[in-house]
Amino acid sequence: MKLLIVTVVLEFEKEILKLFKKSNIDSFSESRIDGHKNLTSMVRTASWFPSEKGGIESSLFFSFTENENIDKLFQLIKEFNLNLETNNSIKAVVVPIEKSILS
């Protein structure tokens, strides 16, 4: 079992949910996040009354899942990202689990 972490811009949230389903990843958690690409946008949001929105609305998903599900998902994400016309690709990482209490 490994920890899968995926980030997507809100525009692709429905797509990643479909990819999870195709990969047999039925159990996961989600959280809204703001994505940032450079330090200047971070500095701008640090003011009391920022004149511009601080980051890109995104979602972070995580799931404790098996290797075969992760392998399938990674293949589907690679295929999805190849057809994008934006630089906001779906990003995914896997973290090994050394110890766990999952029940």
Biopython code that builds the backbone (N, CA, C, O; Angstrom):
import numpy as np
from Bio.PDB.StructureBuilder import StructureBuilder

atoms = [
    (1, "MET", "N", (0.836, -1.176, 0.000)),
    (1, "MET", "CA", (0.000, 0.000, 0.000)),
    (1, "MET", "C", (0.885, 1.244, 0.000)),
    (1, "MET", "O", (1.911, 1.303, 0.677)),
    (2, "LYS", "N", (0.456, 2.237, -0.780)),
    (2, "LYS", "CA", (1.205, 3.487, -0.876)),
    (2, "LYS", "C", (0.234, 4.655, -0.788)),
    (2, "LYS", "O", (-0.975, 4.502, -0.964)),
    (3, "LEU", "N", (0.798, 5.821, -0.510)),
    (3, "LEU", "CA", (0.010, 7.046, -0.465)),
    (3, "LEU", "C", (0.126, 7.745, -1.809)),
    (3, "LEU", "O", (1.221, 8.116, -2.231)),
    (4, "LEU", "N", (-0.994, 7.923, -2.474)),
    (4, "LEU", "CA", (-1.077, 8.620, -3.751)),
    (4, "LEU", "C", (-1.540, 10.042, -3.489)),
    (4, "LEU", "O", (-2.522, 10.254, -2.776)),
    (5, "ILE", "N", (-0.838, 11.027, -4.063)),
    (5, "ILE", "CA", (-1.219, 12.430, -3.938)),
    (5, "ILE", "C", (-1.353, 13.001, -5.348)),
    (5, "ILE", "O", (-0.444, 12.863, -6.167)),
    (6, "VAL", "N", (-2.484, 13.642, -5.628)),
    (6, "VAL", "CA", (-2.758, 14.195, -6.953)),
    (6, "VAL", "C", (-3.236, 15.634, -6.791)),
    (6, "VAL", "O", (-4.061, 15.923, -5.924)),
    (7, "THR", "N", (-2.719, 16.536, -7.626)),
    (7, "THR", "CA", (-3.213, 17.910, -7.651)),
    (7, "THR", "C", (-3.731, 18.233, -9.044)),
    (7, "THR", "O", (-3.144, 17.838, -10.052)),
    (8, "VAL", "N", (-4.847, 18.964, -9.079)),
    (8, "VAL", "CA", (-5.463, 19.376, -10.342)),
    (8, "VAL", "C", (-6.056, 20.766, -10.177)),
    (8, "VAL", "O", (-6.481, 21.141, -9.084)),
    (9, "VAL", "N", (-6.084, 21.525, -11.257)),
    (9, "VAL", "CA", (-6.849, 22.771, -11.240)),
    (9, "VAL", "C", (-8.323, 22.391, -11.263)),
    (9, "VAL", "O", (-8.682, 21.325, -11.761)),
    (10, "LEU", "N", (-9.177, 23.257, -10.729)),
    (10, "LEU", "CA", (-10.601, 22.931, -10.623)),
    (10, "LEU", "C", (-11.208, 22.557, -11.970)),
    (10, "LEU", "O", (-12.144, 21.759, -12.029)),
    (11, "GLU", "N", (-10.690, 23.120, -13.035)),
    (11, "GLU", "CA", (-11.187, 22.834, -14.386)),
    (11, "GLU", "C", (-11.133, 21.339, -14.713)),
    (11, "GLU", "O", (-11.959, 20.844, -15.480)),
    (12, "PHE", "N", (-10.158, 20.613, -14.133)),
    (12, "PHE", "CA", (-9.979, 19.199, -14.446)),
    (12, "PHE", "C", (-10.464, 18.266, -13.334)),
    (12, "PHE", "O", (-10.155, 17.075, -13.351)),
    (13, "GLU", "N", (-11.208, 18.789, -12.384)),
    (13, "GLU", "CA", (-11.642, 17.967, -11.258)),
    (13, "GLU", "C", (-12.536, 16.801, -11.701)),
    (13, "GLU", "O", (-12.363, 15.679, -11.224)),
    (14, "LYS", "N", (-13.471, 17.050, -12.590)),
    (14, "LYS", "CA", (-14.347, 15.965, -13.055)),
    (14, "LYS", "C", (-13.550, 14.893, -13.788)),
    (14, "LYS", "O", (-13.844, 13.703, -13.676)),
    (15, "GLU", "N", (-12.545, 15.322, -14.534)),
    (15, "GLU", "CA", (-11.730, 14.369, -15.283)),
    (15, "GLU", "C", (-10.930, 13.461, -14.360)),
    (15, "GLU", "O", (-10.850, 12.256, -14.599)),
    (16, "ILE", "N", (-10.337, 14.022, -13.309)),
    (16, "ILE", "CA", (-9.542, 13.169, -12.419)),
    (16, "ILE", "C", (-10.444, 12.191, -11.679)),
    (16, "ILE", "O", (-10.027, 11.068, -11.393)),
    (17, "LEU", "N", (-11.664, 12.591, -11.365)),
    (17, "LEU", "CA", (-12.594, 11.661, -10.715)),
    (17, "LEU", "C", (-12.929, 10.487, -11.634)),
    (17, "LEU", "O", (-13.065, 9.354, -11.173)),
    (18, "LYS", "N", (-13.062, 10.761, -12.932)),
    (18, "LYS", "CA", (-13.288, 9.687, -13.904)),
    (18, "LYS", "C", (-12.070, 8.770, -13.997)),
    (18, "LYS", "O", (-12.209, 7.553, -14.114)),
    (19, "LEU", "N", (-10.870, 9.364, -13.943)),
    (19, "LEU", "CA", (-9.637, 8.565, -14.016)),
    (19, "LEU", "C", (-9.482, 7.707, -12.760)),
    (19, "LEU", "O", (-9.031, 6.564, -12.846)),
    (20, "PHE", "N", (-9.851, 8.245, -11.598)),
    (20, "PHE", "CA", (-9.833, 7.443, -10.370)),
    (20, "PHE", "C", (-10.746, 6.223, -10.530)),
    (20, "PHE", "O", (-10.367, 5.103, -10.188)),
    (21, "LYS", "N", (-11.939, 6.453, -11.048)),
    (21, "LYS", "CA", (-12.897, 5.355, -11.206)),
    (21, "LYS", "C", (-12.342, 4.286, -12.146)),
    (21, "LYS", "O", (-12.441, 3.094, -11.854)),
    (22, "LYS", "N", (-11.751, 4.707, -13.283)),
    (22, "LYS", "CA", (-11.174, 3.756, -14.241)),
    (22, "LYS", "C", (-10.012, 2.981, -13.633)),
    (22, "LYS", "O", (-9.707, 1.872, -14.070)),
    (23, "SER", "N", (-9.366, 3.559, -12.630)),
    (23, "SER", "CA", (-8.207, 2.938, -11.980)),
    (23, "SER", "C", (-8.585, 2.135, -10.745)),
    (23, "SER", "O", (-7.709, 1.628, -10.043)),
    (24, "ASN", "N", (-9.866, 2.016, -10.475)),
    (24, "ASN", "CA", (-10.371, 1.293, -9.301)),
    (24, "ASN", "C", (-9.951, 1.935, -7.978)),
    (24, "ASN", "O", (-9.772, 1.244, -6.975)),
    (25, "ILE", "N", (-9.798, 3.247, -7.984)),
    (25, "ILE", "CA", (-9.518, 3.986, -6.757)),
    (25, "ILE", "C", (-10.843, 4.563, -6.287)),
    (25, "ILE", "O", (-11.272, 5.624, -6.740)),
    (26, "ASP", "N", (-11.486, 3.845, -5.369)),
    (26, "ASP", "CA", (-12.824, 4.210, -4.920)),
    (26, "ASP", "C", (-12.825, 4.991, -3.617)),
    (26, "ASP", "O", (-13.818, 5.634, -3.277)),
    (27, "SER", "N", (-11.728, 4.940, -2.893)),
    (27, "SER", "CA", (-11.651, 5.595, -1.594)),
    (27, "SER", "C", (-10.534, 6.636, -1.624)),
    (27, "SER", "O", (-9.366, 6.304, -1.826)),
    (28, "PHE", "N", (-10.908, 7.896, -1.423)),
    (28, "PHE", "CA", (-9.924, 8.989, -1.452)),
    (28, "PHE", "C", (-10.476, 10.175, -0.685)),
    (28, "PHE", "O", (-11.661, 10.227, -0.355)),
    (29, "SER", "N", (-9.599, 11.122, -0.409)),
    (29, "SER", "CA", (-9.994, 12.375, 0.231)),
    (29, "SER", "C", (-9.628, 13.529, -0.676)),
    (29, "SER", "O", (-8.736, 13.423, -1.517)),
    (30, "GLU", "N", (-10.339, 14.646, -0.489)),
    (30, "GLU", "CA", (-10.122, 15.816, -1.333)),
    (30, "GLU", "C", (-10.092, 17.067, -0.476)),
    (30, "GLU", "O", (-10.777, 17.156, 0.543)),
    (31, "SER", "N", (-9.288, 18.035, -0.903)),
    (31, "SER", "CA", (-9.233, 19.316, -0.229)),
    (31, "SER", "C", (-8.998, 20.414, -1.265)),
    (31, "SER", "O", (-8.238, 20.225, -2.214)),
    (32, "ARG", "N", (-9.639, 21.539, -1.083)),
    (32, "ARG", "CA", (-9.418, 22.695, -1.956)),
    (32, "ARG", "C", (-8.124, 23.378, -1.536)),
    (32, "ARG", "O", (-7.839, 23.530, -0.349)),
    (33, "ILE", "N", (-7.348, 23.784, -2.535)),
    (33, "ILE", "CA", (-6.091, 24.480, -2.281)),
    (33, "ILE", "C", (-5.933, 25.602, -3.295)),
    (33, "ILE", "O", (-6.617, 25.615, -4.319)),
    (34, "ASP", "N", (-5.041, 26.539, -3.023)),
    (34, "ASP", "CA", (-4.644, 27.550, -3.997)),
    (34, "ASP", "C", (-3.250, 27.194, -4.475)),
    (34, "ASP", "O", (-2.329, 27.061, -3.670)),
    (35, "GLY", "N", (-3.089, 27.039, -5.788)),
    (35, "GLY", "CA", (-1.786, 26.726, -6.360)),
    (35, "GLY", "C", (-1.042, 28.005, -6.735)),
    (35, "GLY", "O", (-1.639, 28.968, -7.215)),
    (36, "HIS", "N", (0.252, 27.998, -6.513)),
    (36, "HIS", "CA", (1.106, 29.144, -6.832)),
    (36, "HIS", "C", (2.294, 28.659, -7.635)),
    (36, "HIS", "O", (2.824, 27.578, -7.381)),
    (37, "LYS", "N", (2.715, 29.464, -8.615)),
    (37, "LYS", "CA", (3.836, 29.062, -9.458)),
    (37, "LYS", "C", (5.086, 29.894, -9.233)),
    (37, "LYS", "O", (6.181, 29.456, -9.586)),
    (38, "ASN", "N", (4.956, 31.082, -8.655)),
    (38, "ASN", "CA", (6.156, 31.880, -8.445)),
    (38, "ASN", "C", (6.045, 32.694, -7.167)),
    (38, "ASN", "O", (4.957, 32.865, -6.617)),
    (39, "LEU", "N", (7.165, 33.186, -6.707)),
    (39, "LEU", "CA", (7.225, 33.907, -5.437)),
    (39, "LEU", "C", (6.466, 35.224, -5.486)),
    (39, "LEU", "O", (5.909, 35.632, -4.467)),
    (40, "THR", "N", (6.419, 35.909, -6.632)),
    (40, "THR", "CA", (5.761, 37.214, -6.673)),
    (40, "THR", "C", (4.278, 37.114, -6.364)),
    (40, "THR", "O", (3.720, 38.015, -5.738)),
    (41, "SER", "N", (3.624, 36.030, -6.793)),
    (41, "SER", "CA", (2.208, 35.902, -6.460)),
    (41, "SER", "C", (2.033, 35.638, -4.968)),
    (41, "SER", "O", (1.035, 36.061, -4.386)),
    (42, "MET", "N", (2.982, 34.948, -4.339)),
    (42, "MET", "CA", (2.919, 34.701, -2.905)),
    (42, "MET", "C", (3.060, 36.012, -2.132)),
    (42, "MET", "O", (2.350, 36.241, -1.153)),
    (43, "VAL", "N", (3.972, 36.863, -2.572)),
    (43, "VAL", "CA", (4.181, 38.139, -1.894)),
    (43, "VAL", "C", (2.940, 39.006, -2.025)),
    (43, "VAL", "O", (2.547, 39.673, -1.068)),
    (44, "ARG", "N", (2.322, 39.003, -3.190)),
    (44, "ARG", "CA", (1.133, 39.809, -3.429)),
    (44, "ARG", "C", (-0.007, 39.390, -2.500)),
    (44, "ARG", "O", (-0.767, 40.247, -2.048)),
    (45, "THR", "N", (-0.144, 38.115, -2.210)),
    (45, "THR", "CA", (-1.241, 37.653, -1.347)),
    (45, "THR", "C", (-0.947, 37.884, 0.127)),
    (45, "THR", "O", (-1.834, 37.732, 0.966)),
    (46, "ALA", "N", (0.276, 38.247, 0.449)),
    (46, "ALA", "CA", (0.625, 38.450, 1.847)),
    (46, "ALA", "C", (0.126, 39.794, 2.376)),
    (46, "ALA", "O", (0.141, 40.019, 3.587)),
    (47, "SER", "N", (-0.317, 40.694, 1.489)),
    (47, "SER", "CA", (-0.802, 41.986, 1.953)),
    (47, "SER", "C", (-2.185, 41.828, 2.600)),
    (47, "SER", "O", (-2.868, 40.825, 2.395)),
    (48, "TRP", "N", (-2.578, 42.828, 3.378)),
    (48, "TRP", "CA", (-3.869, 42.769, 4.070)),
    (48, "TRP", "C", (-5.046, 42.775, 3.100)),
    (48, "TRP", "O", (-6.029, 42.062, 3.304)),
    (49, "PHE", "N", (-4.946, 43.570, 2.061)),
    (49, "PHE", "CA", (-6.034, 43.702, 1.089)),
    (49, "PHE", "C", (-5.484, 43.500, -0.320)),
    (49, "PHE", "O", (-5.312, 44.472, -1.056)),
    (50, "PRO", "N", (-5.208, 42.266, -0.706)),
    (50, "PRO", "CA", (-4.625, 42.042, -2.031)),
    (50, "PRO", "C", (-5.584, 42.468, -3.127)),
    (50, "PRO", "O", (-6.787, 42.219, -3.046)),
    (51, "SER", "N", (-5.040, 43.118, -4.158)),
    (51, "SER", "CA", (-5.870, 43.597, -5.262)),
    (51, "SER", "C", (-6.124, 42.499, -6.282)),
    (51, "SER", "O", (-7.040, 42.608, -7.097)),
    (52, "GLU", "N", (-5.327, 41.453, -6.243)),
    (52, "GLU", "CA", (-5.495, 40.349, -7.179)),
    (52, "GLU", "C", (-5.670, 39.051, -6.405)),
    (52, "GLU", "O", (-5.228, 38.914, -5.264)),
    (53, "LYS", "N", (-6.320, 38.115, -7.054)),
    (53, "LYS", "CA", (-6.490, 36.796, -6.454)),
    (53, "LYS", "C", (-5.126, 36.161, -6.241)),
    (53, "LYS", "O", (-4.237, 36.294, -7.082)),
    (54, "GLY", "N", (-4.957, 35.469, -5.115)),
    (54, "GLY", "CA", (-3.654, 34.952, -4.747)),
    (54, "GLY", "C", (-3.150, 33.765, -5.525)),
    (54, "GLY", "O", (-1.953, 33.697, -5.808)),
    (55, "GLY", "N", (-3.990, 32.835, -5.883)),
    (55, "GLY", "CA", (-3.499, 31.643, -6.541)),
    (55, "GLY", "C", (-4.553, 31.049, -7.456)),
    (55, "GLY", "O", (-5.636, 31.604, -7.642)),
    (56, "ILE", "N", (-4.203, 29.909, -8.016)),
    (56, "ILE", "CA", (-5.106, 29.197, -8.903)),
    (56, "ILE", "C", (-5.916, 28.205, -8.064)),
    (56, "ILE", "O", (-5.345, 27.397, -7.332)),
    (57, "GLU", "N", (-7.240, 28.268, -8.172)),
    (57, "GLU", "CA", (-8.078, 27.341, -7.415)),
    (57, "GLU", "C", (-7.825, 25.921, -7.909)),
    (57, "GLU", "O", (-7.954, 25.623, -9.096)),
    (58, "SER", "N", (-7.466, 25.070, -6.982)),
    (58, "SER", "CA", (-7.098, 23.699, -7.305)),
    (58, "SER", "C", (-7.668, 22.749, -6.268)),
    (58, "SER", "O", (-8.224, 23.164, -5.252)),
    (59, "SER", "N", (-7.514, 21.469, -6.551)),
    (59, "SER", "CA", (-7.898, 20.434, -5.592)),
    (59, "SER", "C", (-6.722, 19.499, -5.377)),
    (59, "SER", "O", (-5.950, 19.216, -6.293)),
    (60, "LEU", "N", (-6.607, 19.028, -4.145)),
    (60, "LEU", "CA", (-5.608, 18.039, -3.787)),
    (60, "LEU", "C", (-6.361, 16.783, -3.367)),
    (60, "LEU", "O", (-7.237, 16.833, -2.504)),
    (61, "PHE", "N", (-6.014, 15.662, -3.981)),
    (61, "PHE", "CA", (-6.617, 14.380, -3.651)),
    (61, "PHE", "C", (-5.540, 13.491, -3.053)),
    (61, "PHE", "O", (-4.376, 13.555, -3.451)),
    (62, "PHE", "N", (-5.937, 12.661, -2.093)),
    (62, "PHE", "CA", (-4.998, 11.646, -1.635)),
    (62, "PHE", "C", (-5.740, 10.366, -1.321)),
    (62, "PHE", "O", (-6.905, 10.372, -0.923)),
    (63, "SER", "N", (-5.025, 9.261, -1.515)),
    (63, "SER", "CA", (-5.617, 7.944, -1.318)),
    (63, "SER", "C", (-4.544, 6.958, -0.906)),
    (63, "SER", "O", (-3.426, 6.989, -1.421)),
    (64, "PHE", "N", (-4.888, 6.082, 0.026)),
    (64, "PHE", "CA", (-4.053, 4.931, 0.343)),
    (64, "PHE", "C", (-4.523, 3.821, -0.572)),
    (64, "PHE", "O", (-5.659, 3.361, -0.458)),
    (65, "THR", "N", (-3.655, 3.381, -1.490)),
    (65, "THR", "CA", (-4.105, 2.424, -2.493)),
    (65, "THR", "C", (-2.978, 1.489, -2.911)),
    (65, "THR", "O", (-1.829, 1.654, -2.500)),
    (66, "GLU", "N", (-3.320, 0.521, -3.722)),
    (66, "GLU", "CA", (-2.384, -0.519, -4.148)),
    (66, "GLU", "C", (-1.637, -0.116, -5.419)),
    (66, "GLU", "O", (-2.097, 0.736, -6.180)),
    (67, "ASN", "N", (-0.471, -0.743, -5.637)),
    (67, "ASN", "CA", (0.379, -0.423, -6.781)),
    (67, "ASN", "C", (-0.325, -0.545, -8.118)),
    (67, "ASN", "O", (-0.153, 0.309, -8.988)),
    (68, "GLU", "N", (-1.129, -1.612, -8.298)),
    (68, "GLU", "CA", (-1.762, -1.809, -9.602)),
    (68, "GLU", "C", (-2.741, -0.684, -9.933)),
    (68, "GLU", "O", (-2.882, -0.314, -11.098)),
    (69, "ASN", "N", (-3.419, -0.137, -8.920)),
    (69, "ASN", "CA", (-4.308, 1.001, -9.142)),
    (69, "ASN", "C", (-3.515, 2.249, -9.508)),
    (69, "ASN", "O", (-3.918, 3.022, -10.376)),
    (70, "ILE", "N", (-2.390, 2.434, -8.838)),
    (70, "ILE", "CA", (-1.530, 3.587, -9.105)),
    (70, "ILE", "C", (-0.948, 3.504, -10.512)),
    (70, "ILE", "O", (-0.922, 4.501, -11.232)),
    (71, "ASP", "N", (-0.482, 2.326, -10.906)),
    (71, "ASP", "CA", (0.088, 2.160, -12.248)),
    (71, "ASP", "C", (-0.933, 2.508, -13.323)),
    (71, "ASP", "O", (-0.608, 3.195, -14.292)),
    (72, "LYS", "N", (-2.169, 2.037, -13.156)),
    (72, "LYS", "CA", (-3.236, 2.334, -14.120)),
    (72, "LYS", "C", (-3.523, 3.830, -14.153)),
    (72, "LYS", "O", (-3.649, 4.416, -15.228)),
    (73, "LEU", "N", (-3.629, 4.455, -12.964)),
    (73, "LEU", "CA", (-3.907, 5.890, -12.897)),
    (73, "LEU", "C", (-2.792, 6.694, -13.554)),
    (73, "LEU", "O", (-3.072, 7.619, -14.315)),
    (74, "PHE", "N", (-1.535, 6.360, -13.275)),
    (74, "PHE", "CA", (-0.418, 7.099, -13.864)),
    (74, "PHE", "C", (-0.462, 7.023, -15.389)),
    (74, "PHE", "O", (-0.191, 8.017, -16.062)),
    (75, "GLN", "N", (-0.797, 5.866, -15.936)),
    (75, "GLN", "CA", (-0.894, 5.738, -17.386)),
    (75, "GLN", "C", (-2.007, 6.633, -17.936)),
    (75, "GLN", "O", (-1.821, 7.308, -18.948)),
    (76, "LEU", "N", (-3.146, 6.636, -17.276)),
    (76, "LEU", "CA", (-4.270, 7.472, -17.711)),
    (76, "LEU", "C", (-3.950, 8.961, -17.589)),
    (76, "LEU", "O", (-4.331, 9.749, -18.455)),
    (77, "ILE", "N", (-3.255, 9.350, -16.525)),
    (77, "ILE", "CA", (-2.868, 10.758, -16.359)),
    (77, "ILE", "C", (-1.889, 11.169, -17.455)),
    (77, "ILE", "O", (-2.016, 12.256, -18.019)),
    (78, "LYS", "N", (-0.915, 10.316, -17.763)),
    (78, "LYS", "CA", (0.041, 10.632, -18.840)),
    (78, "LYS", "C", (-0.687, 10.866, -20.155)),
    (78, "LYS", "O", (-0.391, 11.823, -20.870)),
    (79, "GLU", "N", (-1.634, 9.995, -20.475)),
    (79, "GLU", "CA", (-2.412, 10.143, -21.710)),
    (79, "GLU", "C", (-3.224, 11.432, -21.692)),
    (79, "GLU", "O", (-3.287, 12.138, -22.699)),
    (80, "PHE", "N", (-3.843, 11.743, -20.560)),
    (80, "PHE", "CA", (-4.636, 12.966, -20.433)),
    (80, "PHE", "C", (-3.752, 14.201, -20.622)),
    (80, "PHE", "O", (-4.116, 15.120, -21.356)),
    (81, "ASN", "N", (-2.601, 14.222, -19.964)),
    (81, "ASN", "CA", (-1.714, 15.387, -20.030)),
    (81, "ASN", "C", (-1.140, 15.612, -21.421)),
    (81, "ASN", "O", (-0.829, 16.748, -21.775)),
    (82, "LEU", "N", (-0.993, 14.556, -22.218)),
    (82, "LEU", "CA", (-0.464, 14.704, -23.583)),
    (82, "LEU", "C", (-1.364, 15.557, -24.466)),
    (82, "LEU", "O", (-0.886, 16.202, -25.399)),
    (83, "ASN", "N", (-2.653, 15.568, -24.183)),
    (83, "ASN", "CA", (-3.616, 16.276, -25.025)),
    (83, "ASN", "C", (-3.998, 17.654, -24.501)),
    (83, "ASN", "O", (-4.939, 18.266, -25.007)),
    (84, "LEU", "N", (-3.291, 18.147, -23.507)),
    (84, "LEU", "CA", (-3.632, 19.446, -22.920)),
    (84, "LEU", "C", (-3.119, 20.597, -23.766)),
    (84, "LEU", "O", (-2.070, 20.509, -24.404)),
    (85, "GLU", "N", (-3.891, 21.683, -23.754)),
    (85, "GLU", "CA", (-3.456, 22.911, -24.406)),
    (85, "GLU", "C", (-3.122, 23.974, -23.364)),
    (85, "GLU", "O", (-3.098, 25.166, -23.670)),
    (86, "THR", "N", (-2.866, 23.539, -22.142)),
    (86, "THR", "CA", (-2.552, 24.434, -21.033)),
    (86, "THR", "C", (-1.324, 23.890, -20.306)),
    (86, "THR", "O", (-0.954, 22.731, -20.494)),
    (87, "ASN", "N", (-0.697, 24.713, -19.485)),
    (87, "ASN", "CA", (0.454, 24.242, -18.708)),
    (87, "ASN", "C", (0.037, 23.803, -17.300)),
    (87, "ASN", "O", (0.883, 23.638, -16.421)),
    (88, "ASN", "N", (-1.265, 23.617, -17.091)),
    (88, "ASN", "CA", (-1.792, 23.180, -15.793)),
    (88, "ASN", "C", (-2.120, 21.695, -15.832)),
    (88, "ASN", "O", (-3.277, 21.299, -15.688)),
    (89, "SER", "N", (-1.109, 20.894, -16.024)),
    (89, "SER", "CA", (-1.310, 19.450, -16.131)),
    (89, "SER", "C", (-1.694, 18.853, -14.782)),
    (89, "SER", "O", (-1.471, 19.451, -13.729)),
    (90, "ILE", "N", (-2.277, 17.656, -14.842)),
    (90, "ILE", "CA", (-2.538, 16.901, -13.615)),
    (90, "ILE", "C", (-1.194, 16.400, -13.099)),
    (90, "ILE", "O", (-0.391, 15.864, -13.862)),
    (91, "LYS", "N", (-0.953, 16.574, -11.813)),
    (91, "LYS", "CA", (0.308, 16.150, -11.210)),
    (91, "LYS", "C", (0.024, 15.080, -10.168)),
    (91, "LYS", "O", (-0.957, 15.166, -9.429)),
    (92, "ALA", "N", (0.894, 14.062, -10.112)),
    (92, "ALA", "CA", (0.694, 12.973, -9.162)),
    (92, "ALA", "C", (2.033, 12.493, -8.629)),
    (92, "ALA", "O", (3.030, 12.461, -9.351)),
    (93, "VAL", "N", (2.040, 12.122, -7.359)),
    (93, "VAL", "CA", (3.222, 11.537, -6.727)),
    (93, "VAL", "C", (2.774, 10.373, -5.852)),
    (93, "VAL", "O", (1.613, 10.285, -5.452)),
    (94, "VAL", "N", (3.718, 9.486, -5.566)),
    (94, "VAL", "CA", (3.457, 8.351, -4.697)),
    (94, "VAL", "C", (4.474, 8.375, -3.567)),
    (94, "VAL", "O", (5.664, 8.597, -3.786)),
    (95, "VAL", "N", (3.981, 8.141, -2.354)),
    (95, "VAL", "CA", (4.819, 8.133, -1.165)),
    (95, "VAL", "C", (4.714, 6.751, -0.526)),
    (95, "VAL", "O", (3.608, 6.294, -0.236)),
    (96, "PRO", "N", (5.848, 6.073, -0.300)),
    (96, "PRO", "CA", (5.761, 4.774, 0.355)),
    (96, "PRO", "C", (5.327, 4.922, 1.814)),
    (96, "PRO", "O", (5.611, 5.930, 2.460)),
    (97, "ILE", "N", (4.649, 3.921, 2.308)),
    (97, "ILE", "CA", (4.164, 3.910, 3.685)),
    (97, "ILE", "C", (5.066, 2.962, 4.500)),
    (97, "ILE", "O", (5.145, 1.770, 4.203)),
    (98, "GLU", "N", (5.736, 3.495, 5.514)),
    (98, "GLU", "CA", (6.575, 2.661, 6.354)),
    (98, "GLU", "C", (5.795, 2.030, 7.497)),
    (98, "GLU", "O", (6.004, 0.863, 7.828)),
    (99, "LYS", "N", (4.900, 2.796, 8.095)),
    (99, "LYS", "CA", (4.040, 2.295, 9.163)),
    (99, "LYS", "C", (2.659, 2.886, 8.945)),
    (99, "LYS", "O", (2.513, 3.963, 8.367)),
    (100, "SER", "N", (1.651, 2.171, 9.413)),
    (100, "SER", "CA", (0.305, 2.707, 9.267)),
    (100, "SER", "C", (-0.648, 2.108, 10.288)),
    (100, "SER", "O", (-0.448, 1.000, 10.784)),
    (101, "ILE", "N", (-1.682, 2.870, 10.583)),
    (101, "ILE", "CA", (-2.843, 2.393, 11.325)),
    (101, "ILE", "C", (-4.026, 2.840, 10.480)),
    (101, "ILE", "O", (-4.421, 4.005, 10.517)),
    (102, "LEU", "N", (-4.584, 1.913, 9.725)),
    (102, "LEU", "CA", (-5.622, 2.269, 8.767)),
    (102, "LEU", "C", (-6.992, 1.698, 9.127)),
    (102, "LEU", "O", (-7.931, 1.830, 8.342)),
    (103, "SER", "N", (-7.123, 1.089, 10.252)),
    (103, "SER", "CA", (-8.439, 0.541, 10.602)),
    (103, "SER", "C", (-8.983, 1.187, 11.847)),
    (103, "SER", "O", (-10.081, 0.849, 12.289)),
]
sb = StructureBuilder()
sb.init_structure("model")
sb.init_model(0)
sb.init_chain("A")
sb.init_seg("    ")
for serial, (resi, resn, name, xyz) in enumerate(atoms, 1):
    if name == "N":
        sb.init_residue(resn, " ", resi, " ")
    sb.init_atom(name, np.array(xyz, "f"), 0.0, 1.0, " ", f" {name:<3s}", serial, name[0])
structure = sb.get_structure()
